[in-house]
Amino acid sequence: MGHHGQMHAQSGVEVRPDAPEGSDGRRDQRYLPASTFRSRRAALSDAQRQTWERRWPELGLSVGVPAAEGAEPALDTRAWFGRQAPLVLEIGCGSGTSTLAMAQDEPDIDVIAVEVYKRGLAQLLCAIDRAGVGNIRLIRGNALDVLQRLIAPGTLSGVRVFFPDPWPKARHHKRRFLQPGTIGLIADRLLPGGVLHVATDHPGYAEHIGALGDAEPRLRRVGPGDGLPVSVVRPTTKYETKAHEAGSAVTEFIWLRHE
């Protein structure tokens, strides 16, 4: 997430075609969840825009305006990927460095990457296009809405949350993505034997995350050894390198859902 954080849900959402944009290429703010995340206004380059227009209809889905009453059906991932395979949800993929590398290392696993910022998704989409990778799909929207509305219980082999926004000020802790309810929702969406993999470089948030995951009765903390259904080997991103250089230690958590 690179400190981009997907924050708590504001309302139900409707899955719909990509929302209108202004002349500068930014999403009309009416189509995004209330701004608990930080606004980013970087427009796409011409090459990114062209790739977006060509590949997004096939590989991307936008979660948009508040929906009328009634829940949407869960995603038909078999139709979207064109195959039946273990499924990983990455929450807050940023520009997708880890997403792409891990998907390339595991071609037999399908990955859905969720992010609110179009610029990051466009960077990942261009990288997917250049590399010819076929096992990644993208969702633009609020991760909690995606988990609640689009992912059926007991369907995920893995959930990845890398460097969520720590919201370090005490008065902002309620904006952190990982809360007791979110951990419970993730546990519900995981298959028995599925993995929740979290990484953070913020010591206070690490303590908070560790306590939350350990308190969830359906999860058991494990090491990175053999026997996990998905890889827990992350590439070192530019963001992580900067964190190391600044003296920030990265804390990694791996939980397994009970059989």
N, C-alpha and C positions, 0 to 999 in steps of 0.2 A: 504494500500500500504506500510505502515510501512516505508515510505521514500524510496521506491523502484522506484517510478515514471515511469509510461509509458509516453514516451515523444512524441513530434510531429512526424508525419509520414514523412518518407523520400521518399517513392515511393509506387506504387501499389504493391500488394502482390498476391501470388498464394497460395491457400489452397492446401496442398499436404501432403502426409504421413510424419511422423516425420523425420526431417532432420538428416543426418549422424552425428555421434559423434566421437570424438577422443577416444583414449584408456583410458583417464582419466574420461570419461563420460560426458564431456562438449560438448555443441552444437558447431558444426562448425560455426564460427562467420560469414561466408558468408551467412548463412541462417537467420540471425537476422537483424532487422533494424539497420541503422548506429548508432554507440554507443553514443547516447545522454544520455543513462542510465549508471549507474556504473557497471563495470564488476565484476562478482562474480564467483569464480572458484571452489567452494566447490563441490566435487564429491559426488555421491549418495552412501549410505551404501548398503551393499548386499541386505538387506531386502527391502529397497526402490527400488532398481533396479528390484528385482524380482516382486514386486507389480506393478511397472511401466510397465514392459513387459507383465504382465497378464491383467491389467485393462485399460491401456492407449488406446489401440485400440478401446475399447468400450466407454470410458468416455472422451477421450481427442482428441483435434484437434490442429495441429500446423499450424501456418500461416508463410509461409516461403519465398522463394526467390522471387525477383521481377518478376511479371507475364508479359506475352505477353499482347498486347493490348486487351482490352475487359474486362468487369467487370464479376466477378463471381456471380452466383445467390445467393440470400440471403440464410442463413441457413434454413434448414427445421427442425425447432425445434420440431415440432410434431413427426416427424420420429425419431429424436435423443433421445427424452425423452420417446417416446412411448405413448404420451397422449397430449391433448390440455389443457394448464394451463396458468395462468398468469406468465409472464416471467420477471425476474430481471437480469440485467447485473451488476456484481461487477468488477470494474476496479482496478487492482493492489491488488490482494487478499493476497499477501505475502504468509505466510504459512497456511492461511485459517482458523485461529481460529474463526474469526467473521463469515466467510462464512458458516462453518459447523454448528455453534450454531444457526444462524438465519435460516438456511435451516431446521434444525431439529425442530425448533419452528413453522415452516410454511410448513408442508409436502404437502400442496395443491398448493404451488408455486414452479416453476422451476427456478433454479439459474444457470447462466453461469458465471464462474469466469475466469478473464483474468489476466495473469501475464507473465512477460518475463523470470523470473528465474526458471529454472527447479527444483532446490532444494526445493523451496517453494511449487511448484505444486506437487512434489513427497511427501512432508510431508502431504499435503492436501489429496492426493490420498490414502495414507496409512490410514489416519484418516477416510475417506469415507469407505474404505474397512473394517476396524475394526468395524465401527458403523453400517454398512449395510444401509447407506443412499442412496436413489435412485433418489433424485431430484436435484443433482448437476452435471454439466458438466464443463469441463475445456478447455480453449484455451490458448496455449502458443504463444504469439506474441504481437505486438504493438497494444494498445487499440484503437488508432485512426484509424488504418487500419481496425480493427474489426468493429468499428462503421460505417466506410465509406463503406466497402465492403460486410459485412456479415449480417448486421442488417437492415431490411426493415423499412421505415418510419412508425411511428405510431403503433409499435408492442410491446414496452416495458412497463410493468407496473411500473418498477422502475429501477433506475440507482444508484449505490452506489460507492462513491469515498472516501475511508477512509485513511486519513493520506498520501496524495500524497506528493512526494518529493517537498519541498518548494524552492529548489534552491535559497538560501537566498541572494547570491551576485547579485547586480543589473545587472551585465553584463550577468548573467545566467537566468534572469527572462523569457527570451523568450523560455527557455526550459521547463518551467512549463507546466504541462498537461492542466490545466484549463485556457484557453484563450477564448476571445470572440467567435472565430470560433468553439471551442470545445463545449462551452455551447450551442451555436445555434444548433450544430449537435445533441447533446444529446436531446435538446428540440424537434427536428424534429423526433427523434426515439421514443420518449415517446408517449404513448397513451394519448388522452385527459383524464385528471384526474390522469395521471401517476406522479410519485414522483422522484425528484432528491435529494439525501441525501448525504451530504458532511460533513466530519469531518477533522479538522486540529488542531495541537497544536502550529502552528507558527503564531504569531500575525500579522505580515506583510502580510503573505499569506491569512490569514483569512479576512483581510480588502479587499484585492484584489478579493478574491472569492465572498465575499458578494456583492461588487459593480458589478461584472460581472453578477451574477445571477439576481440581482435586475434590471439590465439594459436589460435583455432579455425579450422582450414583451410577449412571450408565457408562461412565468413562473410567478408564484405568490408565495411570501414567506408565509409559513404557520407554525403553531406550531405542536407539536407531538400528537395532540388530536385524537379523533376518526374520522372515515370516510376515512382514507387513505387506498389505496388498498393493501399496503404491510406494514410490520412492520418497524418501525424506532428505535426499541430497540436493541442497540448493546451490546454485552458482553464487559467487560473491559479486554483488552488484556495485555500481559506482557509489550508490548511496551508502551501502554497507562499508565500503572502503573508507569513505569520508568519516563515518561514525567511528571506525577503528582508529583512524588518524587523530580524531578528536578525543580519544581515550574512552569511548563508550563500548562497553562489553555487550555482545549480543547474547541474549538468553533464548534458548530454544526449548519448546515444549512439544511432546508427542503423547497424545492420548489415544487409546484404543477403545472402541465401543465394545461392551461386554457381548458375548455370544448370546 
